[in-house]
Amino acid sequence: MGYGLNRFVTHVDPNLLCSICAGVLEEAVITPCGHSFCNECLHTWLDRPNTNSCPSCRSGVSERDVIPVLALRGMIDGLAVYCDNNENGCKMVLKLDKLTTHLQVCEFALIQCGACGRSVRRCELPDHHENCEVIKDLVAKHKRREEPTIDGLTKQIAVLEVDLNKTKKALMDSEGDVRRVKSELRELQFQLEMRLYEESDFDADWDPDYSYGYSPASIAQLASLVTRNLLTKPYYIDRNRIFNAIKRCYDYYHSYAGYSQDVHMLLATSYASNWFTENQRSNFDLWLRNLARDRFLTHT
Protein backbone atom coordinates (compact mmCIF):
# COMPACT_ATOMS: atom_id res chain seq x y z
CA MET A 1 0.00 0.00 0.00
CA GLY A 2 1.17 3.53 -0.75
CA TYR A 3 2.01 6.30 1.70
CA GLY A 4 -0.88 8.54 2.80
CA LEU A 5 -0.84 12.05 1.32
CA ASN A 6 -1.35 13.66 4.73
CA ARG A 7 2.09 12.41 5.83
CA PHE A 8 3.89 14.75 3.43
CA VAL A 9 4.84 18.34 4.25
CA THR A 10 4.35 19.72 0.73
CA HIS A 11 2.05 18.95 -2.19
CA VAL A 12 2.95 15.67 -3.91
CA ASP A 13 3.06 15.52 -7.72
CA PRO A 14 0.05 13.48 -8.99
CA ASN A 15 2.49 11.50 -11.17
CA LEU A 16 3.88 9.97 -7.96
CA LEU A 17 0.52 8.47 -6.95
CA CYS A 18 -0.46 4.81 -7.31
CA SER A 19 -3.68 4.45 -9.33
CA ILE A 20 -4.63 1.35 -7.32
CA CYS A 21 -4.46 2.67 -3.73
CA ALA A 22 -4.29 6.43 -4.55
CA GLY A 23 -1.36 6.78 -2.13
CA VAL A 24 2.19 7.95 -2.84
CA LEU A 25 4.13 5.13 -4.53
CA GLU A 26 5.77 2.73 -2.09
CA GLU A 27 8.59 0.66 -3.67
CA ALA A 28 7.60 1.97 -7.12
CA VAL A 29 7.51 -0.47 -10.05
CA ILE A 30 6.62 0.03 -13.71
CA THR A 31 4.80 -2.13 -16.28
CA PRO A 32 5.82 -2.54 -19.94
CA CYS A 33 2.97 -0.18 -20.91
CA GLY A 34 4.56 2.61 -18.85
CA HIS A 35 2.29 2.76 -15.77
CA SER A 36 3.70 2.94 -12.23
CA PHE A 37 2.26 1.32 -9.10
CA CYS A 38 3.25 0.36 -5.57
CA ASN A 39 5.09 -2.95 -5.64
CA GLU A 40 2.68 -4.58 -3.17
CA CYS A 41 -0.43 -3.12 -4.84
CA LEU A 42 0.48 -4.39 -8.31
CA HIS A 43 1.49 -7.88 -7.16
CA THR A 44 -1.71 -8.14 -5.09
CA TRP A 45 -3.61 -7.19 -8.26
CA LEU A 46 -1.76 -9.76 -10.39
CA ASP A 47 -2.19 -12.48 -7.75
CA ARG A 48 -5.95 -12.43 -8.29
CA PRO A 49 -7.37 -15.34 -10.34
CA ASN A 50 -7.35 -14.82 -14.11
CA THR A 51 -5.76 -11.37 -13.82
CA ASN A 52 -2.90 -10.65 -16.20
CA SER A 53 -3.50 -7.08 -17.28
CA CYS A 54 -2.41 -3.56 -16.31
CA PRO A 55 -4.88 -1.95 -13.85
CA SER A 56 -4.74 1.32 -15.81
CA CYS A 57 -4.96 0.38 -19.51
CA ARG A 58 -5.65 -3.39 -19.38
CA SER A 59 -2.59 -4.18 -21.50
CA GLY A 60 -1.17 -7.66 -20.91
CA VAL A 61 1.19 -7.81 -17.88
CA SER A 62 2.78 -10.69 -15.97
CA GLU A 63 4.78 -10.57 -12.74
CA ARG A 64 8.04 -11.08 -14.61
CA ASP A 65 7.32 -7.96 -16.70
CA VAL A 66 7.32 -5.73 -13.60
CA ILE A 67 10.47 -3.63 -13.16
CA PRO A 68 11.56 -1.58 -10.09
CA VAL A 69 11.83 2.16 -10.77
CA LEU A 70 14.88 3.16 -8.72
CA ALA A 71 14.74 6.82 -9.78
CA LEU A 72 11.17 7.21 -8.54
CA ARG A 73 11.97 5.36 -5.32
CA GLY A 74 14.90 7.71 -4.65
CA MET A 75 12.77 10.77 -5.40
CA ILE A 76 10.00 9.66 -3.03
CA ASP A 77 12.47 8.68 -0.28
CA GLY A 78 13.77 12.26 -0.41
CA LEU A 79 10.36 13.87 0.21
CA ALA A 80 9.82 15.60 3.56
CA VAL A 81 7.27 13.99 5.89
CA TYR A 82 5.85 14.58 9.35
CA CYS A 83 6.58 12.09 12.11
CA ASP A 84 3.80 9.51 12.52
CA ASN A 85 3.54 10.74 16.11
CA ASN A 86 2.74 14.29 15.03
CA GLU A 87 -0.67 14.18 16.74
CA ASN A 88 1.04 13.12 19.97
CA GLY A 89 3.24 16.21 19.95
CA CYS A 90 6.28 15.34 17.84
CA LYS A 91 7.19 18.27 15.56
CA MET A 92 9.95 16.45 13.72
CA VAL A 93 10.07 16.88 9.92
CA LEU A 94 12.45 14.56 8.08
CA LYS A 95 13.02 12.70 4.82
CA LEU A 96 10.85 9.65 4.26
CA ASP A 97 13.82 7.25 4.20
CA LYS A 98 14.82 8.42 7.72
CA LEU A 99 11.35 7.96 9.22
CA THR A 100 11.65 4.30 10.26
CA THR A 101 14.85 4.94 12.21
CA HIS A 102 13.33 7.96 13.94
CA LEU A 103 10.16 6.10 14.96
CA GLN A 104 12.23 3.53 16.87
CA VAL A 105 13.41 6.24 19.30
CA CYS A 106 10.70 8.93 19.02
CA GLU A 107 9.88 10.26 22.50
CA PHE A 108 6.26 10.85 21.46
CA ALA A 109 5.59 7.28 20.31
CA LEU A 110 2.79 5.54 22.24
CA ILE A 111 4.09 2.76 24.47
CA GLN A 112 1.79 0.33 26.23
CA CYS A 113 2.30 -0.03 29.96
CA GLY A 114 3.10 -3.65 30.72
CA ALA A 115 1.05 -3.51 33.92
CA CYS A 116 -2.24 -1.72 33.15
CA GLY A 117 -2.16 -1.84 29.33
CA ARG A 118 -2.63 1.92 28.97
CA SER A 119 -0.79 3.59 26.07
CA VAL A 120 1.34 6.60 27.02
CA ARG A 121 4.04 8.58 25.25
CA ARG A 122 7.53 7.14 25.60
CA CYS A 123 8.76 10.28 27.38
CA GLU A 124 5.97 9.96 29.98
CA LEU A 125 6.42 6.27 30.71
CA PRO A 126 8.66 6.66 33.79
CA ASP A 127 6.15 9.09 35.39
CA HIS A 128 3.29 6.77 34.51
CA HIS A 129 5.01 3.87 36.25
CA GLU A 130 5.20 5.99 39.41
CA ASN A 131 1.43 6.58 39.37
CA CYS A 132 0.09 3.40 37.74
CA GLU A 133 -2.69 1.99 39.96
CA VAL A 134 -1.94 -1.60 38.93
CA ILE A 135 1.70 -1.18 39.88
CA LYS A 136 0.69 0.44 43.17
CA ASP A 137 -1.58 -2.51 43.99
CA LEU A 138 1.20 -4.96 43.10
CA VAL A 139 3.66 -3.00 45.25
CA ALA A 140 1.24 -3.03 48.16
CA LYS A 141 0.89 -6.80 47.88
CA HIS A 142 4.65 -7.23 47.65
CA LYS A 143 5.18 -5.02 50.68
CA ARG A 144 2.80 -7.16 52.72
CA ARG A 145 4.79 -10.19 51.65
CA GLU A 146 8.06 -8.34 52.21
CA GLU A 147 8.87 -8.72 48.56
CA PRO A 148 10.70 -6.26 46.25
CA THR A 149 10.08 -2.51 46.54
CA ILE A 150 8.54 -0.34 43.84
CA ASP A 151 12.01 0.44 42.53
CA GLY A 152 12.69 -3.23 42.01
CA LEU A 153 9.29 -3.78 40.43
CA THR A 154 9.76 -0.80 38.13
CA LYS A 155 13.09 -2.18 37.02
CA GLN A 156 11.52 -5.57 36.31
CA ILE A 157 8.79 -3.92 34.24
CA ALA A 158 11.37 -1.85 32.38
CA VAL A 159 13.34 -5.00 31.57
CA LEU A 160 10.19 -6.75 30.31
CA GLU A 161 9.32 -3.75 28.12
CA VAL A 162 12.82 -3.72 26.66
CA ASP A 163 12.44 -7.42 25.83
CA LEU A 164 9.02 -6.74 24.34
CA ASN A 165 10.35 -3.91 22.17
CA LYS A 166 13.24 -6.08 21.01
CA THR A 167 10.77 -8.82 20.04
CA LYS A 168 8.60 -6.33 18.12
CA LYS A 169 11.65 -4.90 16.34
CA ALA A 170 12.89 -8.38 15.44
CA LEU A 171 9.46 -9.16 13.98
CA MET A 172 9.45 -5.92 11.94
CA ASP A 173 12.99 -6.61 10.72
CA SER A 174 11.96 -10.13 9.71
CA GLU A 175 8.98 -8.84 7.71
CA GLY A 176 11.23 -6.24 6.08
CA ASP A 177 13.77 -8.93 5.20
CA VAL A 178 11.05 -11.02 3.53
CA ARG A 179 9.92 -8.04 1.40
CA ARG A 180 13.50 -7.15 0.53
CA VAL A 181 14.38 -10.72 -0.47
CA LYS A 182 11.27 -10.96 -2.66
CA SER A 183 12.15 -7.65 -4.31
CA GLU A 184 15.77 -8.72 -4.86
CA LEU A 185 14.58 -12.04 -6.29
CA ARG A 186 12.37 -10.25 -8.84
CA GLU A 187 15.25 -7.96 -9.83
CA LEU A 188 17.59 -10.94 -10.25
CA GLN A 189 14.99 -12.74 -12.37
CA PHE A 190 14.66 -9.65 -14.54
CA GLN A 191 18.45 -9.33 -14.88
CA LEU A 192 18.67 -13.02 -15.83
CA GLU A 193 16.04 -12.57 -18.52
CA MET A 194 17.83 -9.47 -19.77
CA ARG A 195 21.09 -11.43 -20.01
CA LEU A 196 19.39 -14.29 -21.86
CA TYR A 197 17.84 -11.90 -24.36
CA GLU A 198 21.13 -10.03 -24.80
CA GLU A 199 22.88 -13.30 -25.58
CA SER A 200 20.26 -14.74 -27.91
CA ASP A 201 17.01 -13.07 -28.98
CA PHE A 202 17.83 -9.36 -28.77
CA ASP A 203 17.05 -7.72 -32.12
CA ALA A 204 20.33 -6.23 -33.30
CA ASP A 205 18.54 -3.74 -35.55
CA TRP A 206 16.55 -2.21 -32.68
CA ASP A 207 18.14 1.03 -31.47
CA PRO A 208 16.53 2.20 -28.19
CA ASP A 209 18.18 5.63 -28.55
CA TYR A 210 16.96 6.30 -32.11
CA SER A 211 14.01 8.68 -32.60
CA TYR A 212 11.76 6.60 -34.85
CA GLY A 213 9.11 8.42 -36.85
CA TYR A 214 11.02 11.62 -37.52
CA SER A 215 12.55 10.53 -40.84
CA PRO A 216 11.26 8.70 -43.95
CA ALA A 217 13.88 5.99 -43.43
CA SER A 218 12.33 5.00 -40.11
CA ILE A 219 9.06 3.98 -41.83
CA ALA A 220 10.71 0.92 -43.38
CA GLN A 221 12.75 0.31 -40.22
CA LEU A 222 9.62 0.14 -38.09
CA ALA A 223 7.81 -2.09 -40.57
CA SER A 224 10.77 -4.48 -40.68
CA LEU A 225 11.01 -4.54 -36.86
CA VAL A 226 7.33 -5.40 -36.42
CA THR A 227 7.39 -7.97 -39.24
CA ARG A 228 10.32 -9.90 -37.73
CA ASN A 229 8.45 -10.22 -34.40
CA LEU A 230 4.90 -10.21 -35.69
CA LEU A 231 3.26 -12.51 -33.13
CA THR A 232 5.27 -11.66 -30.03
CA LYS A 233 6.52 -8.17 -29.18
CA PRO A 234 10.01 -8.27 -27.59
CA TYR A 235 9.69 -7.35 -23.92
CA TYR A 236 12.37 -4.66 -24.17
CA ILE A 237 10.43 -2.63 -26.76
CA ASP A 238 7.79 -0.26 -25.37
CA ARG A 239 4.42 -0.66 -27.12
CA ASN A 240 3.36 2.96 -26.63
CA ARG A 241 6.66 4.31 -27.92
CA ILE A 242 6.29 2.32 -31.16
CA PHE A 243 2.66 3.39 -31.53
CA ASN A 244 3.61 7.05 -31.19
CA ALA A 245 6.41 6.60 -33.75
CA ILE A 246 3.95 5.01 -36.22
CA LYS A 247 1.54 7.89 -35.64
CA ARG A 248 4.31 10.36 -36.50
CA CYS A 249 5.04 8.44 -39.69
CA TYR A 250 1.38 8.67 -40.66
CA ASP A 251 0.98 12.33 -39.70
CA TYR A 252 4.17 13.50 -41.47
CA TYR A 253 4.39 11.32 -44.57
CA HIS A 254 1.03 9.74 -45.56
CA SER A 255 0.15 12.63 -47.89
CA TYR A 256 3.47 12.42 -49.79
CA ALA A 257 3.21 10.28 -52.94
CA GLY A 258 6.74 8.95 -52.49
CA TYR A 259 6.04 7.62 -49.00
CA SER A 260 2.31 6.84 -48.82
CA GLN A 261 2.86 3.24 -49.97
CA ASP A 262 5.51 2.73 -47.26
CA VAL A 263 3.18 4.18 -44.64
CA HIS A 264 0.40 1.86 -45.87
CA MET A 265 2.73 -1.15 -45.50
CA LEU A 266 3.71 -0.06 -41.95
CA LEU A 267 0.08 0.39 -40.86
CA ALA A 268 -1.04 -2.91 -42.37
CA THR A 269 1.83 -4.80 -40.71
CA SER A 270 1.18 -3.17 -37.33
CA TYR A 271 -2.54 -3.87 -37.57
CA ALA A 272 -1.84 -7.56 -38.26
CA SER A 273 0.62 -7.90 -35.36
CA ASN A 274 -0.05 -8.81 -31.72
CA TRP A 275 1.85 -5.79 -30.43
CA PHE A 276 -0.92 -3.28 -29.84
CA THR A 277 -4.07 -2.69 -27.79
CA GLU A 278 -7.53 -2.71 -29.35
CA ASN A 279 -7.70 1.09 -29.18
CA GLN A 280 -4.38 1.40 -30.98
CA ARG A 281 -5.46 -1.10 -33.66
CA SER A 282 -8.63 0.93 -34.14
CA ASN A 283 -6.45 3.91 -35.00
CA PHE A 284 -4.52 1.85 -37.53
CA ASP A 285 -7.81 0.77 -39.11
CA LEU A 286 -8.99 4.38 -39.38
CA TRP A 287 -5.69 5.53 -40.92
CA LEU A 288 -5.76 2.67 -43.44
CA ARG A 289 -9.28 3.70 -44.47
CA ASN A 290 -8.10 7.29 -44.89
CA LEU A 291 -5.24 6.15 -47.12
CA ALA A 292 -7.62 4.06 -49.24
CA ARG A 293 -10.00 7.01 -49.58
CA ASP A 294 -7.18 9.38 -50.55
CA ARG A 295 -5.92 6.90 -53.14
CA PHE A 296 -9.44 6.55 -54.59
CA LEU A 297 -9.90 10.34 -54.84
CA THR A 298 -6.51 10.69 -56.49
CA HIS A 299 -7.44 8.25 -59.27
CA THR A 300 -10.92 9.64 -59.99
Salt bridges, closest charged atoms under 4 A:
ASP84 OD1 - ARG7 NH2 3.07
GLU124 OE2 - ARG121 NH2 2.55
GLU147 OE1 - HIS142 ND1 2.55
GLU161 OE2 - HIS129 NE2 3.40
ASP173 OD2 - LYS169 NZ 2.89
ASP177 OD1 - ARG180 NH2 2.18
GLU198 OE1 - ARG195 NE 3.99
ASP203 OD2 - ARG228 NH2 2.97
ASP205 OD2 - ARG228 NH2 3.75
ASP251 OD2 - LYS247 NZ 2.85
GLU278 OE1 - ARG281 NH1 3.76
ASP285 OD2 - ARG289 NE 3.07
ASP294 OD1 - ARG293 NH2 3.45
